[in-house]
């Protein structure tokens, strides 16, 4: 959240085991609960919500990982392009997915 469920669909089309918070009935859940689910399920969290870096820090979390889209309100297409660029710059093995 607040990214579109299409982000998870797109990532799944590329072979990733991706889910959107809404698919877990967590679309109105507190950020702390979403982060806890991500940690428990060993998922990389992709978000535009600036609270997540603070929460990671407060928990002393070392994983599963965070991709933070900064810079304003992204359209769905802009969000997908940002994650596409991040994904293309990283070695998949480094993502531990």
Secondary structure, DSSP 8 states (H G I E B T S, - for coil): --S-HHHHHHHHHTT-----GGGGT-TTS-HHHHHHHHHHTT--EEE--THHHHHHHHHT---S-EEE--SS---HHHHHHHHHHHHHHS-HHHHT-
